[in-house]
Amino acid sequence: MKPPRLLSGPAPIYPILAKQSRIQGIVVIEAIIDETGNVIEMHAISGHPLLIPAAMKSRVAEKIRTDNLDGEATPVN
């Protein structure tokens, strides 16, 4: 089985307060993706608290391609 890959999704909208404070960084999110490619559950592993909500909001709108396992779409995390 191949790892899931992003088909489409918006870029995160940078929070105004983070921009004004010149805060930048990486947010790591762990997510469960259903067999249709939708993010159904997620939580932040790390990242600046001002950046986490924007990153999570953009992940909800993503569409992920999951590969089939024995001919059937399979949820992944």
Distance bins in CASP14 RR format, pairs under 12 A and 6 or more apart:
PFRMAT RR
TARGET T0000
AUTHOR 0000-0000-0000
RMODE 2
METHOD distances of the structure
MODEL  1
1 66 0 0 0 0 1 0 0 0 0 0 0
1 67 1 0 1 0 0 0 0 0 0 0 0
1 68 0 0 0 0 1 0 0 0 0 0 0
1 69 1 0 1 0 0 0 0 0 0 0 0
1 70 0 0 0 0 1 0 0 0 0 0 0
1 71 0 0 0 0 0 1 0 0 0 0 0
1 72 0 0 0 0 0 1 0 0 0 0 0
1 73 0 0 0 0 0 1 0 0 0 0 0
1 74 1 0 0 1 0 0 0 0 0 0 0
1 75 0 0 0 0 0 1 0 0 0 0 0
1 76 0 0 0 0 1 0 0 0 0 0 0
2 64 0 0 0 0 0 1 0 0 0 0 0
2 65 0 0 0 0 1 0 0 0 0 0 0
2 66 0 0 0 0 1 0 0 0 0 0 0
2 67 1 0 1 0 0 0 0 0 0 0 0
2 68 0 0 0 0 1 0 0 0 0 0 0
2 69 0 0 0 0 0 1 0 0 0 0 0
2 74 0 0 0 0 0 1 0 0 0 0 0
2 76 0 0 0 0 0 1 0 0 0 0 0
3 33 0 0 0 0 0 1 0 0 0 0 0
3 64 0 0 0 0 0 1 0 0 0 0 0
3 65 0 0 0 0 0 1 0 0 0 0 0
3 66 0 0 0 0 1 0 0 0 0 0 0
3 67 0 0 0 0 1 0 0 0 0 0 0
3 76 1 0 0 1 0 0 0 0 0 0 0
3 77 0 0 0 0 0 1 0 0 0 0 0
4 31 0 0 0 0 1 0 0 0 0 0 0
4 32 0 0 0 0 0 1 0 0 0 0 0
4 33 1 0 1 0 0 0 0 0 0 0 0
4 34 0 0 0 0 0 1 0 0 0 0 0
4 35 0 0 0 0 0 1 0 0 0 0 0
4 36 0 0 0 0 0 1 0 0 0 0 0
4 37 1 0 0 1 0 0 0 0 0 0 0
4 38 0 0 0 0 0 1 0 0 0 0 0
4 39 0 0 0 0 0 1 0 0 0 0 0
4 62 0 0 0 0 0 1 0 0 0 0 0
4 63 0 0 0 0 0 1 0 0 0 0 0
4 64 1 0 1 0 0 0 0 0 0 0 0
4 65 1 0 0 1 0 0 0 0 0 0 0
4 66 1 0 1 0 0 0 0 0 0 0 0
4 67 1 0 0 1 0 0 0 0 0 0 0
4 68 0 0 0 0 0 1 0 0 0 0 0
4 73 0 0 0 0 0 1 0 0 0 0 0
4 74 0 0 0 0 1 0 0 0 0 0 0
4 75 0 0 0 0 1 0 0 0 0 0 0
4 76 1 0 1 0 0 0 0 0 0 0 0
4 77 0 0 0 0 1 0 0 0 0 0 0
5 33 0 0 0 0 0 1 0 0 0 0 0
5 37 0 0 0 0 0 1 0 0 0 0 0
5 62 0 0 0 0 0 1 0 0 0 0 0
5 63 0 0 0 0 0 1 0 0 0 0 0
5 64 1 0 0 1 0 0 0 0 0 0 0
5 65 1 0 1 0 0 0 0 0 0 0 0
5 66 0 0 0 0 1 0 0 0 0 0 0
5 67 0 0 0 0 1 0 0 0 0 0 0
5 76 0 0 0 0 0 1 0 0 0 0 0
6 31 0 0 0 0 0 1 0 0 0 0 0
6 33 0 0 0 0 0 1 0 0 0 0 0
6 37 0 0 0 0 0 1 0 0 0 0 0
6 39 0 0 0 0 0 1 0 0 0 0 0
6 58 0 0 0 0 0 1 0 0 0 0 0
6 59 0 0 0 0 1 0 0 0 0 0 0
6 61 0 0 0 0 0 1 0 0 0 0 0
6 62 1 0 0 1 0 0 0 0 0 0 0
6 63 1 0 0 1 0 0 0 0 0 0 0
6 64 1 0 0 1 0 0 0 0 0 0 0
6 65 1 0 0 1 0 0 0 0 0 0 0
6 66 0 0 0 0 0 1 0 0 0 0 0
7 33 0 0 0 0 0 1 0 0 0 0 0
7 36 0 0 0 0 0 1 0 0 0 0 0
7 37 1 0 0 1 0 0 0 0 0 0 0
7 38 0 0 0 0 0 1 0 0 0 0 0
7 61 0 0 0 0 0 1 0 0 0 0 0
7 62 1 0 0 1 0 0 0 0 0 0 0
7 63 1 0 1 0 0 0 0 0 0 0 0
7 64 1 0 0 1 0 0 0 0 0 0 0
7 65 1 0 1 0 0 0 0 0 0 0 0
7 66 0 0 0 0 0 1 0 0 0 0 0
8 37 0 0 0 0 0 1 0 0 0 0 0
8 38 0 0 0 0 0 1 0 0 0 0 0
8 58 0 0 0 0 0 1 0 0 0 0 0
8 61 0 0 0 0 1 0 0 0 0 0 0
8 62 1 0 0 1 0 0 0 0 0 0 0
8 63 1 0 1 0 0 0 0 0 0 0 0
8 64 0 0 0 0 1 0 0 0 0 0 0
8 65 0 0 0 0 1 0 0 0 0 0 0
9 37 0 0 0 0 0 1 0 0 0 0 0
9 38 0 0 0 0 0 1 0 0 0 0 0
9 39 0 0 0 0 0 1 0 0 0 0 0
9 57 0 0 0 0 0 1 0 0 0 0 0
9 58 1 0 0 1 0 0 0 0 0 0 0
9 59 0 0 0 0 1 0 0 0 0 0 0
9 60 0 0 0 0 1 0 0 0 0 0 0
9 61 1 0 1 0 0 0 0 0 0 0 0
9 62 1 0 1 0 0 0 0 0 0 0 0
9 63 1 0 0 1 0 0 0 0 0 0 0
9 64 0 0 0 0 1 0 0 0 0 0 0
10 54 0 0 0 0 0 1 0 0 0 0 0
10 55 0 0 0 0 0 1 0 0 0 0 0
10 57 0 0 0 0 1 0 0 0 0 0 0
10 58 1 0 1 0 0 0 0 0 0 0 0
10 59 0 0 0 0 1 0 0 0 0 0 0
10 60 0 0 0 0 1 0 0 0 0 0 0
10 61 1 0 1 0 0 0 0 0 0 0 0
10 62 1 0 0 1 0 0 0 0 0 0 0
10 63 0 0 0 0 0 1 0 0 0 0 0
11 54 0 0 0 0 1 0 0 0 0 0 0
11 55 0 0 0 0 0 1 0 0 0 0 0
11 57 0 0 0 0 0 1 0 0 0 0 0
11 58 1 0 0 1 0 0 0 0 0 0 0
11 59 0 0 0 0 0 1 0 0 0 0 0
11 61 0 0 0 0 0 1 0 0 0 0 0
11 62 0 0 0 0 0 1 0 0 0 0 0
12 18 0 0 0 0 0 1 0 0 0 0 0
12 19 0 0 0 0 0 1 0 0 0 0 0
12 24 0 0 0 0 0 1 0 0 0 0 0
12 25 0 0 0 0 0 1 0 0 0 0 0
12 26 0 0 0 0 0 1 0 0 0 0 0
12 27 0 0 0 0 1 0 0 0 0 0 0
12 29 0 0 0 0 0 1 0 0 0 0 0
12 50 0 0 0 0 0 1 0 0 0 0 0
12 51 1 0 0 1 0 0 0 0 0 0 0
12 52 0 0 0 0 0 1 0 0 0 0 0
12 53 0 0 0 0 1 0 0 0 0 0 0
12 54 1 0 1 0 0 0 0 0 0 0 0
12 55 1 0 1 0 0 0 0 0 0 0 0
12 56 0 0 0 0 1 0 0 0 0 0 0
12 57 1 0 0 1 0 0 0 0 0 0 0
12 58 1 0 1 0 0 0 0 0 0 0 0
12 59 0 0 0 0 1 0 0 0 0 0 0
12 60 0 0 0 0 0 1 0 0 0 0 0
12 61 0 0 0 0 1 0 0 0 0 0 0
12 62 0 0 0 0 0 1 0 0 0 0 0
13 19 0 0 0 0 0 1 0 0 0 0 0
13 51 0 0 0 0 0 1 0 0 0 0 0
13 53 0 0 0 0 1 0 0 0 0 0 0
13 54 1 0 1 0 0 0 0 0 0 0 0
13 55 0 0 0 0 1 0 0 0 0 0 0
13 56 0 0 0 0 0 1 0 0 0 0 0
13 57 1 0 0 1 0 0 0 0 0 0 0
13 58 1 0 0 1 0 0 0 0 0 0 0
13 61 0 0 0 0 0 1 0 0 0 0 0
14 20 0 0 0 0 0 1 0 0 0 0 0
14 21 0 0 0 0 0 1 0 0 0 0 0
14 22 0 0 0 0 0 1 0 0 0 0 0
14 23 0 0 0 0 1 0 0 0 0 0 0
14 24 0 0 0 0 1 0 0 0 0 0 0
14 25 0 0 0 0 0 1 0 0 0 0 0
14 27 0 0 0 0 0 1 0 0 0 0 0
14 48 0 0 0 0 0 1 0 0 0 0 0
14 50 0 0 0 0 1 0 0 0 0 0 0
14 51 0 0 0 0 1 0 0 0 0 0 0
14 53 0 0 0 0 0 1 0 0 0 0 0
14 54 1 0 0 1 0 0 0 0 0 0 0
14 55 0 0 0 0 0 1 0 0 0 0 0
14 57 0 0 0 0 0 1 0 0 0 0 0
14 58 0 0 0 0 0 1 0 0 0 0 0
15 21 0 0 0 0 1 0 0 0 0 0 0
15 22 0 0 0 0 0 1 0 0 0 0 0
15 23 0 0 0 0 1 0 0 0 0 0 0
15 24 0 0 0 0 0 1 0 0 0 0 0
15 27 0 0 0 0 0 1 0 0 0 0 0
15 48 0 0 0 0 1 0 0 0 0 0 0
15 49 0 0 0 0 0 1 0 0 0 0 0
15 50 1 0 1 0 0 0 0 0 0 0 0
15 51 1 0 0 1 0 0 0 0 0 0 0
15 52 0 0 0 0 1 0 0 0 0 0 0
15 53 1 0 0 1 0 0 0 0 0 0 0
15 54 1 0 1 0 0 0 0 0 0 0 0
15 55 0 0 0 0 1 0 0 0 0 0 0
15 56 0 0 0 0 0 1 0 0 0 0 0
15 57 0 0 0 0 0 1 0 0 0 0 0
15 58 0 0 0 0 0 1 0 0 0 0 0
16 23 0 0 0 0 0 1 0 0 0 0 0
16 50 0 0 0 0 1 0 0 0 0 0 0
16 54 0 0 0 0 0 1 0 0 0 0 0
17 23 0 0 0 0 1 0 0 0 0 0 0
17 48 0 0 0 0 0 1 0 0 0 0 0
17 49 0 0 0 0 0 1 0 0 0 0 0
17 50 1 0 1 0 0 0 0 0 0 0 0
17 51 0 0 0 0 0 1 0 0 0 0 0
17 53 0 0 0 0 0 1 0 0 0 0 0
17 54 0 0 0 0 0 1 0 0 0 0 0
18 24 1 0 0 1 0 0 0 0 0 0 0
18 25 0 0 0 0 1 0 0 0 0 0 0
18 27 0 0 0 0 0 1 0 0 0 0 0
18 47 0 0 0 0 0 1 0 0 0 0 0
18 48 1 0 0 1 0 0 0 0 0 0 0
18 49 0 0 0 0 1 0 0 0 0 0 0
18 50 1 0 1 0 0 0 0 0 0 0 0
18 51 1 0 1 0 0 0 0 0 0 0 0
18 52 0 0 0 0 0 1 0 0 0 0 0
18 53 0 0 0 0 0 1 0 0 0 0 0
18 54 1 0 0 1 0 0 0 0 0 0 0
18 55 0 0 0 0 0 1 0 0 0 0 0
19 50 0 0 0 0 1 0 0 0 0 0 0
19 51 0 0 0 0 0 1 0 0 0 0 0
19 54 0 0 0 0 0 1 0 0 0 0 0
20 50 0 0 0 0 0 1 0 0 0 0 0
21 48 0 0 0 0 1 0 0 0 0 0 0
21 49 0 0 0 0 0 1 0 0 0 0 0
21 50 1 0 0 1 0 0 0 0 0 0 0
21 51 0 0 0 0 0 1 0 0 0 0 0
22 48 0 0 0 0 0 1 0 0 0 0 0
22 50 0 0 0 0 0 1 0 0 0 0 0
23 47 0 0 0 0 0 1 0 0 0 0 0
23 48 1 0 1 0 0 0 0 0 0 0 0
23 49 0 0 0 0 1 0 0 0 0 0 0
23 50 1 0 1 0 0 0 0 0 0 0 0
23 51 1 0 0 1 0 0 0 0 0 0 0
23 52 0 0 0 0 0 1 0 0 0 0 0
23 54 0 0 0 0 0 1 0 0 0 0 0
24 47 0 0 0 0 0 1 0 0 0 0 0
24 48 0 0 0 0 1 0 0 0 0 0 0
24 50 0 0 0 0 0 1 0 0 0 0 0
24 51 1 0 0 1 0 0 0 0 0 0 0
24 54 0 0 0 0 0 1 0 0 0 0 0
25 46 0 0 0 0 1 0 0 0 0 0 0
25 47 1 0 0 1 0 0 0 0 0 0 0
25 48 1 0 0 1 0 0 0 0 0 0 0
25 49 0 0 0 0 0 1 0 0 0 0 0
25 50 0 0 0 0 0 1 0 0 0 0 0
25 51 1 0 0 1 0 0 0 0 0 0 0
25 52 0 0 0 0 0 1 0 0 0 0 0
25 54 0 0 0 0 0 1 0 0 0 0 0
25 55 0 0 0 0 1 0 0 0 0 0 0
26 44 0 0 0 0 0 1 0 0 0 0 0
26 45 0 0 0 0 0 1 0 0 0 0 0
26 46 1 0 0 1 0 0 0 0 0 0 0
26 47 1 0 0 1 0 0 0 0 0 0 0
26 48 0 0 0 0 1 0 0 0 0 0 0
26 51 0 0 0 0 1 0 0 0 0 0 0
26 52 0 0 0 0 0 1 0 0 0 0 0
26 55 0 0 0 0 1 0 0 0 0 0 0
27 42 0 0 0 0 0 1 0 0 0 0 0
27 43 0 0 0 0 0 1 0 0 0 0 0
27 44 1 0 0 1 0 0 0 0 0 0 0
27 45 0 0 0 0 1 0 0 0 0 0 0
27 46 1 0 0 1 0 0 0 0 0 0 0
27 47 1 0 1 0 0 0 0 0 0 0 0
27 48 1 0 0 1 0 0 0 0 0 0 0
27 49 0 0 0 0 1 0 0 0 0 0 0
27 50 0 0 0 0 0 1 0 0 0 0 0
27 51 1 0 1 0 0 0 0 0 0 0 0
27 52 1 0 1 0 0 0 0 0 0 0 0
27 53 0 0 0 0 1 0 0 0 0 0 0
27 54 0 0 0 0 1 0 0 0 0 0 0
27 55 1 1 0 0 0 0 0 0 0 0 0
27 56 1 0 0 1 0 0 0 0 0 0 0
27 57 0 0 0 0 0 1 0 0 0 0 0
27 58 0 0 0 0 1 0 0 0 0 0 0
27 59 0 0 0 0 1 0 0 0 0 0 0
28 42 0 0 0 0 0 1 0 0 0 0 0
28 43 0 0 0 0 0 1 0 0 0 0 0
28 44 1 0 0 1 0 0 0 0 0 0 0
28 45 1 0 1 0 0 0 0 0 0 0 0
28 46 1 0 1 0 0 0 0 0 0 0 0
28 47 1 0 0 1 0 0 0 0 0 0 0
28 48 0 0 0 0 0 1 0 0 0 0 0
28 51 0 0 0 0 0 1 0 0 0 0 0
28 52 0 0 0 0 1 0 0 0 0 0 0
28 55 0 0 0 0 1 0 0 0 0 0 0
28 56 0 0 0 0 0 1 0 0 0 0 0
28 59 0 0 0 0 0 1 0 0 0 0 0
29 39 0 0 0 0 1 0 0 0 0 0 0
29 41 0 0 0 0 0 1 0 0 0 0 0
29 42 1 0 1 0 0 0 0 0 0 0 0
29 43 1 0 0 1 0 0 0 0 0 0 0
29 44 1 0 1 0 0 0 0 0 0 0 0
29 45 1 0 0 1 0 0 0 0 0 0 0
29 46 0 0 0 0 1 0 0 0 0 0 0
29 47 0 0 0 0 1 0 0 0 0 0 0
29 51 0 0 0 0 0 1 0 0 0 0 0
29 52 0 0 0 0 1 0 0 0 0 0 0
29 53 0 0 0 0 0 1 0 0 0 0 0
29 54 0 0 0 0 0 1 0 0 0 0 0
29 55 1 0 0 1 0 0 0 0 0 0 0
29 56 1 0 0 1 0 0 0 0 0 0 0
29 57 0 0 0 0 0 1 0 0 0 0 0
29 58 0 0 0 0 1 0 0 0 0 0 0
29 59 1 0 1 0 0 0 0 0 0 0 0
29 60 0 0 0 0 0 1 0 0 0 0 0
29 62 0 0 0 0 0 1 0 0 0 0 0
29 77 0 0 0 0 0 1 0 0 0 0 0
30 39 0 0 0 0 0 1 0 0 0 0 0
30 41 0 0 0 0 1 0 0 0 0 0 0
30 42 1 0 0 1 0 0 0 0 0 0 0
30 43 1 0 1 0 0 0 0 0 0 0 0
30 44 1 0 0 1 0 0 0 0 0 0 0
30 45 1 0 1 0 0 0 0 0 0 0 0
30 46 0 0 0 0 0 1 0 0 0 0 0
30 55 0 0 0 0 0 1 0 0 0 0 0
30 56 0 0 0 0 0 1 0 0 0 0 0
30 59 0 0 0 0 0 1 0 0 0 0 0
30 76 0 0 0 0 0 1 0 0 0 0 0
30 77 1 0 0 1 0 0 0 0 0 0 0
31 37 0 0 0 0 0 1 0 0 0 0 0
31 38 0 0 0 0 1 0 0 0 0 0 0
31 39 1 0 1 0 0 0 0 0 0 0 0
31 40 0 0 0 0 1 0 0 0 0 0 0
31 41 1 0 0 1 0 0 0 0 0 0 0
31 42 1 1 0 0 0 0 0 0 0 0 0
31 43 0 0 0 0 1 0 0 0 0 0 0
31 44 0 0 0 0 0 1 0 0 0 0 0
31 45 0 0 0 0 0 1 0 0 0 0 0
31 55 0 0 0 0 0 1 0 0 0 0 0
31 56 0 0 0 0 1 0 0 0 0 0 0
31 58 0 0 0 0 0 1 0 0 0 0 0
31 59 1 0 0 1 0 0 0 0 0 0 0
31 60 0 0 0 0 1 0 0 0 0 0 0
31 62 0 0 0 0 1 0 0 0 0 0 0
31 64 0 0 0 0 1 0 0 0 0 0 0
31 66 0 0 0 0 0 1 0 0 0 0 0
31 75 0 0 0 0 0 1 0 0 0 0 0
31 76 0 0 0 0 1 0 0 0 0 0 0
31 77 1 0 0 1 0 0 0 0 0 0 0
32 38 0 0 0 0 1 0 0 0 0 0 0
32 39 1 0 0 1 0 0 0 0 0 0 0
32 40 1 0 1 0 0 0 0 0 0 0 0
32 41 1 0 1 0 0 0 0 0 0 0 0
32 42 1 0 0 1 0 0 0 0 0 0 0
32 43 0 0 0 0 1 0 0 0 0 0 0
32 59 0 0 0 0 0 1 0 0 0 0 0
32 64 0 0 0 0 0 1 0 0 0 0 0
32 66 0 0 0 0 0 1 0 0 0 0 0
32 74 0 0 0 0 0 1 0 0 0 0 0
32 75 1 0 0 1 0 0 0 0 0 0 0
32 76 1 0 0 1 0 0 0 0 0 0 0
32 77 1 0 1 0 0 0 0 0 0 0 0
33 39 1 0 1 0 0 0 0 0 0 0 0
33 40 1 0 0 1 0 0 0 0 0 0 0
33 41 0 0 0 0 1 0 0 0 0 0 0
33 42 0 0 0 0 1 0 0 0 0 0 0
33 59 0 0 0 0 1 0 0 0 0 0 0
33 60 0 0 0 0 0 1 0 0 0 0 0
33 62 0 0 0 0 1 0 0 0 0 0 0
33 63 0 0 0 0 1 0 0 0 0 0 0
33 64 1 0 1 0 0 0 0 0 0 0 0
33 65 0 0 0 0 1 0 0 0 0 0 0
33 66 1 0 1 0 0 0 0 0 0 0 0
33 67 0 0 0 0 0 1 0 0 0 0 0
33 73 0 0 0 0 0 1 0 0 0 0 0
33 74 0 0 0 0 1 0 0 0 0 0 0
33 75 1 0 0 1 0 0 0 0 0 0 0
33 76 1 0 1 0 0 0 0 0 0 0 0
33 77 1 0 0 1 0 0 0 0 0 0 0
34 40 1 0 1 0 0 0 0 0 0 0 0
34 41 0 0 0 0 1 0 0 0 0 0 0
34 63 0 0 0 0 0 1 0 0 0 0 0
34 64 0 0 0 0 1 0 0 0 0 0 0
34 66 0 0 0 0 1 0 0 0 0 0 0
34 73 0 0 0 0 1 0 0 0 0 0 0
34 74 0 0 0 0 1 0 0 0 0 0 0
34 75 1 0 1 0 0 0 0 0 0 0 0
34 76 0 0 0 0 1 0 0 0 0 0 0
34 77 0 0 0 0 0 1 0 0 0 0 0
35 64 0 0 0 0 0 1 0 0 0 0 0
35 65 0 0 0 0 0 1 0 0 0 0 0
35 66 1 0 0 1 0 0 0 0 0 0 0
35 67 0 0 0 0 0 1 0 0 0 0 0
35 68 0 0 0 0 1 0 0 0 0 0 0
35 69 0 0 0 0 1 0 0 0 0 0 0
35 71 0 0 0 0 0 1 0 0 0 0 0
35 72 1 0 0 1 0 0 0 0 0 0 0
35 73 1 1 0 0 0 0 0 0 0 0 0
35 74 1 0 0 1 0 0 0 0 0 0 0
35 75 1 0 1 0 0 0 0 0 0 0 0
35 76 0 0 0 0 1 0 0 0 0 0 0
36 63 0 0 0 0 1 0 0 0 0 0 0
36 64 0 0 0 0 1 0 0 0 0 0 0
36 65 0 0 0 0 0 1 0 0 0 0 0
36 66 0 0 0 0 1 0 0 0 0 0 0
36 73 1 0 0 1 0 0 0 0 0 0 0
36 74 0 0 0 0 0 1 0 0 0 0 0
36 75 0 0 0 0 1 0 0 0 0 0 0
36 76 0 0 0 0 0 1 0 0 0 0 0
37 59 0 0 0 0 0 1 0 0 0 0 0
37 60 0 0 0 0 0 1 0 0 0 0 0
37 61 0 0 0 0 0 1 0 0 0 0 0
37 62 0 0 0 0 1 0 0 0 0 0 0
37 63 1 0 1 0 0 0 0 0 0 0 0
37 64 1 0 1 0 0 0 0 0 0 0 0
37 65 1 0 0 1 0 0 0 0 0 0 0
37 66 1 0 1 0 0 0 0 0 0 0 0
37 67 0 0 0 0 0 1 0 0 0 0 0
37 73 1 0 0 1 0 0 0 0 0 0 0
37 74 0 0 0 0 0 1 0 0 0 0 0
37 75 0 0 0 0 1 0 0 0 0 0 0
37 76 0 0 0 0 1 0 0 0 0 0 0
38 59 0 0 0 0 0 1 0 0 0 0 0
38 60 0 0 0 0 1 0 0 0 0 0 0
38 61 0 0 0 0 1 0 0 0 0 0 0
38 62 0 0 0 0 1 0 0 0 0 0 0
38 63 1 0 0 1 0 0 0 0 0 0 0
38 64 1 0 0 1 0 0 0 0 0 0 0
38 65 0 0 0 0 0 1 0 0 0 0 0
38 66 0 0 0 0 0 1 0 0 0 0 0
38 73 0 0 0 0 0 1 0 0 0 0 0
38 75 0 0 0 0 1 0 0 0 0 0 0
38 76 0 0 0 0 0 1 0 0 0 0 0
39 55 0 0 0 0 0 1 0 0 0 0 0
39 56 0 0 0 0 1 0 0 0 0 0 0
39 57 0 0 0 0 0 1 0 0 0 0 0
39 58 0 0 0 0 0 1 0 0 0 0 0
39 59 1 0 1 0 0 0 0 0 0 0 0
39 60 1 0 1 0 0 0 0 0 0 0 0
39 61 0 0 0 0 1 0 0 0 0 0 0
39 62 1 0 0 1 0 0 0 0 0 0 0
39 63 0 0 0 0 1 0 0 0 0 0 0
39 64 1 0 0 1 0 0 0 0 0 0 0
39 66 0 0 0 0 0 1 0 0 0 0 0
39 75 0 0 0 0 0 1 0 0 0 0 0
39 76 0 0 0 0 0 1 0 0 0 0 0
39 77 0 0 0 0 0 1 0 0 0 0 0
40 59 0 0 0 0 0 1 0 0 0 0 0
40 60 0 0 0 0 1 0 0 0 0 0 0
40 62 0 0 0 0 0 1 0 0 0 0 0
40 64 0 0 0 0 0 1 0 0 0 0 0
40 66 0 0 0 0 0 1 0 0 0 0 0
40 75 1 0 0 1 0 0 0 0 0 0 0
40 76 0 0 0 0 0 1 0 0 0 0 0
40 77 0 0 0 0 1 0 0 0 0 0 0
41 56 0 0 0 0 0 1 0 0 0 0 0
41 59 0 0 0 0 0 1 0 0 0 0 0
41 60 0 0 0 0 0 1 0 0 0 0 0
41 75 0 0 0 0 1 0 0 0 0 0 0
41 76 0 0 0 0 0 1 0 0 0 0 0
41 77 0 0 0 0 1 0 0 0 0 0 0
42 52 0 0 0 0 0 1 0 0 0 0 0
42 53 0 0 0 0 0 1 0 0 0 0 0
42 55 0 0 0 0 1 0 0 0 0 0 0
42 56 1 0 0 1 0 0 0 0 0 0 0
42 57 0 0 0 0 0 1 0 0 0 0 0
42 58 0 0 0 0 0 1 0 0 0 0 0
42 59 1 0 1 0 0 0 0 0 0 0 0
42 60 1 0 0 1 0 0 0 0 0 0 0
42 62 0 0 0 0 0 1 0 0 0 0 0
42 64 0 0 0 0 0 1 0 0 0 0 0
42 77 0 0 0 0 1 0 0 0 0 0 0
43 52 0 0 0 0 1 0 0 0 0 0 0
43 55 0 0 0 0 0 1 0 0 0 0 0
43 56 0 0 0 0 1 0 0 0 0 0 0
43 59 0 0 0 0 0 1 0 0 0 0 0
43 77 0 0 0 0 0 1 0 0 0 0 0
44 50 0 0 0 0 0 1 0 0 0 0 0
44 51 0 0 0 0 1 0 0 0 0 0 0
44 52 1 0 1 0 0 0 0 0 0 0 0
44 53 0 0 0 0 1 0 0 0 0 0 0
44 54 0 0 0 0 0 1 0 0 0 0 0
44 55 1 0 0 1 0 0 0 0 0 0 0
44 56 1 0 0 1 0 0 0 0 0 0 0
44 57 0 0 0 0 0 1 0 0 0 0 0
44 59 0 0 0 0 1 0 0 0 0 0 0
45 52 0 0 0 0 1 0 0 0 0 0 0
45 55 0 0 0 0 0 1 0 0 0 0 0
45 56 0 0 0 0 0 1 0 0 0 0 0
46 52 0 0 0 0 1 0 0 0 0 0 0
46 55 0 0 0 0 0 1 0 0 0 0 0
47 53 0 0 0 0 0 1 0 0 0 0 0
47 54 0 0 0 0 0 1 0 0 0 0 0
47 55 0 0 0 0 1 0 0 0 0 0 0
47 56 0 0 0 0 0 1 0 0 0 0 0
48 54 0 0 0 0 0 1 0 0 0 0 0
48 55 0 0 0 0 1 0 0 0 0 0 0
49 55 0 0 0 0 0 1 0 0 0 0 0
49 56 0 0 0 0 0 1 0 0 0 0 0
51 57 0 0 0 0 0 1 0 0 0 0 0
51 58 0 0 0 0 0 1 0 0 0 0 0
52 58 0 0 0 0 0 1 0 0 0 0 0
52 59 0 0 0 0 0 1 0 0 0 0 0
53 59 0 0 0 0 0 1 0 0 0 0 0
53 60 0 0 0 0 0 1 0 0 0 0 0
54 60 0 0 0 0 0 1 0 0 0 0 0
54 61 0 0 0 0 0 1 0 0 0 0 0
55 61 0 0 0 0 0 1 0 0 0 0 0
55 62 0 0 0 0 0 1 0 0 0 0 0
56 62 0 0 0 0 0 1 0 0 0 0 0
64 73 0 0 0 0 0 1 0 0 0 0 0
64 75 0 0 0 0 0 1 0 0 0 0 0
64 76 0 0 0 0 1 0 0 0 0 0 0
64 77 0 0 0 0 0 1 0 0 0 0 0
65 73 0 0 0 0 1 0 0 0 0 0 0
65 74 0 0 0 0 0 1 0 0 0 0 0
65 76 0 0 0 0 0 1 0 0 0 0 0
66 72 0 0 0 0 0 1 0 0 0 0 0
66 73 1 0 1 0 0 0 0 0 0 0 0
66 74 1 0 0 1 0 0 0 0 0 0 0
66 75 1 0 0 1 0 0 0 0 0 0 0
66 76 1 0 1 0 0 0 0 0 0 0 0
66 77 0 0 0 0 0 1 0 0 0 0 0
67 73 0 0 0 0 1 0 0 0 0 0 0
67 74 1 0 0 1 0 0 0 0 0 0 0
67 75 0 0 0 0 0 1 0 0 0 0 0
67 76 0 0 0 0 1 0 0 0 0 0 0
68 74 1 0 0 1 0 0 0 0 0 0 0
68 75 0 0 0 0 0 1 0 0 0 0 0
68 76 0 0 0 0 0 1 0 0 0 0 0
69 75 0 0 0 0 1 0 0 0 0 0 0
69 76 0 0 0 0 1 0 0 0 0 0 0
END
